[in-house]
Amino acid sequence: MVMIQSSTTATAIFIATIFISSLVTNSAFAQAQSMNQSMNNASDSANQAAQNVGQSANKTGEAIQGNASQIGSNISEGVKNLGENITEGAKGLAETLGKGLQDLAK
């Protein structure tokens, strides 16, 4: 009778150990899965932030490029106007000198 009782107790302890081990294992797997999901979410957030920074930098670069192009155009127009003014001034000076010389020749 002692032998049966001892065997039953050992079996109960063995079954309880297996049951507890499976609970601990399942809990560990659940925590690992949750942690993995959290890491994936963090990674996705970081990737999204990097994409947003890249898009923002592209827009800033395009705006700078557009402004530089406009500045270049304005400088070209200013130089063109300055050249026209110098040419007109030189023409006026040549006419004045020509008339002055004609007057001297009379």
Number of C-alpha atoms within 10 A of each C-alpha: 6 7 8 9 10 11 12 12 12 12 12 12 12 12 12 12 12 12 12 12 12 12 12 12 12 12 12 12 12 12 12 12 12 12 12 12 12 12 12 12 12 12 12 12 12 12 12 12 12 12 12 12 12 12 12 12 12 12 12 12 12 12 12 12 12 12 12 12 12 12 12 12 12 12 12 12 12 12 12 12 12 12 12 12 12 12 12 12 12 12 12 12 12 12 12 12 12 12 12 11 11 10 9 8 7 5
